[in-house]
Amino acid sequence: MARFSNTLMISSDAKDVFQYLAKMENFTIWNYAVQQIKKVNSNEGIIGSKYHLLRGTGLQSFEEIVITEYVPNERLTFEASGNIFSYTMTYELEQQSQGTLLTNKAKIISSGMTGIMIGVMQNNIKKAVNENLHVLKNIFDNGKFVFV
């Protein structure tokens, strides 16, 4: 198992950042590896919502994502299962005077040779996630976010 986190300040309100993050389809805009993400169930609530994600790069091309925690303007967590590894991704938001402090926490679950490979690649994965978060930051800091 590998764990890491990234933290950055976004000069926008936590409500706007959370709303943008919680709309999973927006991941294709700020995460270079995500080609497509679409909701595959139609339950009434947000927790338990399932999505299928297709990646254009990386170790695995398909993931099923389930929203496991949804605290408006504060925390969004999902679990992703793929054919090579699974992971939990949490986004914690804290409203501050200069904007939103966003902390991303990842826990990657894998075993065997894949576990060894993930361990070796952990810093590269953390760096790639951090780069994606900076794309998200730039979208907000430059006023270019649009709610889909």
C-alpha positions in Angstrom: 0.0 0.0 0.0 1.2 3.5 -0.8 0.0 6.8 0.7 0.7 10.4 -0.2 -0.9 13.8 0.0 -0.6 17.2 -1.7 -1.8 20.6 -0.4 -2.2 23.8 -2.3 -4.1 27.1 -2.0 -6.7 28.1 -4.6 -7.8 31.7 -4.7 -11.6 30.8 -4.8 -14.3 30.1 -2.4 -14.5 26.5 -1.0 -18.1 26.2 -2.2 -17.1 26.8 -5.8 -14.1 24.5 -5.7 -16.1 21.7 -4.0 -18.9 22.0 -6.5 -16.4 21.7 -9.4 -14.7 18.7 -7.8 -17.9 17.0 -7.0 -19.0 17.1 -10.6 -16.9 14.1 -11.6 -17.2 14.8 -15.3 -15.0 17.8 -14.8 -12.0 15.5 -14.1 -11.5 15.3 -17.9 -10.8 19.0 -17.9 -8.1 19.2 -15.2 -6.6 15.6 -15.1 -4.6 14.9 -18.2 -4.9 11.1 -17.8 -8.7 11.0 -17.8 -10.2 10.7 -21.2 -13.8 10.1 -20.2 -15.9 9.7 -17.0 -19.6 9.1 -16.9 -22.1 8.2 -14.3 -23.5 4.7 -14.6 -26.2 4.5 -12.0 -29.1 6.7 -11.2 -29.5 6.5 -7.5 -31.1 9.5 -5.7 -28.2 10.3 -3.4 -24.7 11.3 -4.1 -23.0 8.7 -1.8 -22.9 5.4 -3.7 -23.0 7.1 -7.1 -20.9 5.0 -9.6 -18.9 6.2 -12.5 -16.8 4.6 -15.2 -13.5 6.3 -15.9 -11.3 5.7 -19.0 -7.7 6.8 -18.9 -5.6 7.5 -21.9 -2.3 7.0 -20.0 -1.0 5.2 -17.0 -1.0 1.6 -15.7 -4.7 0.9 -16.0 -7.2 2.2 -18.6 -10.5 1.5 -16.9 -11.7 2.2 -13.3 -15.0 2.0 -11.6 -15.4 4.8 -9.1 -17.9 5.0 -6.2 -18.5 8.1 -4.1 -18.0 7.1 -0.5 -18.0 10.5 1.3 -19.7 13.8 0.4 -19.6 16.6 2.9 -20.5 19.8 1.0 -17.7 22.4 0.8 -15.5 20.2 3.1 -14.7 16.7 1.9 -15.2 14.5 -1.1 -13.9 10.8 -1.1 -14.2 8.1 -3.8 -12.9 4.6 -4.1 -11.6 3.4 -7.5 -11.2 -0.1 -8.6 -9.2 -1.1 -11.7 -7.8 -4.2 -13.1 -4.3 -3.6 -11.7 -4.8 -1.7 -8.5 -7.5 0.1 -6.4 -7.2 3.4 -4.6 -9.1 5.8 -2.3 -8.9 9.5 -3.1 -10.0 12.2 -0.7 -10.2 16.0 -1.3 -10.4 18.1 1.9 -11.3 21.8 1.6 -10.8 24.4 4.2 -12.1 28.0 3.6 -9.5 30.6 4.5 -9.3 34.3 4.1 -7.2 34.1 0.9 -9.2 31.2 -0.6 -9.5 27.5 -0.3 -6.8 25.2 1.2 -7.1 22.0 -0.8 -5.6 18.8 0.6 -5.6 15.7 -1.6 -4.9 12.3 0.1 -4.4 9.1 -1.8 -4.2 5.5 -0.6 -3.2 3.0 -3.3 -4.0 -0.6 -2.6 -2.1 -3.3 -4.6 -0.3 -6.5 -4.0 2.4 -8.8 -5.4 4.6 -7.4 -8.2 2.1 -4.5 -8.8 2.5 -3.5 -5.1 6.3 -3.4 -5.5 5.9 -1.4 -8.8 3.5 1.1 -7.1 5.9 1.5 -4.2 8.8 2.3 -6.6 6.6 4.7 -8.6 4.9 6.4 -5.6 6.8 9.7 -5.8 6.1 9.9 -9.6 2.4 9.2 -9.0 2.3 11.9 -6.2 4.1 14.3 -8.6 1.6 13.6 -11.4 -1.4 14.1 -9.0 0.2 17.4 -7.8 0.6 18.6 -11.4 -3.1 17.9 -12.0 -4.1 19.8 -8.9 -2.1 22.8 -10.2 -4.1 22.6 -13.4 -7.2 22.8 -11.2 -5.7 25.7 -9.3 -4.9 27.6 -12.5 -8.4 27.1 -13.8 -9.8 28.8 -10.7 -7.0 31.4 -10.2 -7.4 32.5 -13.8 -11.2 32.6 -13.6 -11.7 30.0 -16.3 -13.8 27.5 -14.5 -17.2 26.7 -16.0 -19.8 24.5 -14.3 -20.8 21.7 -16.7 
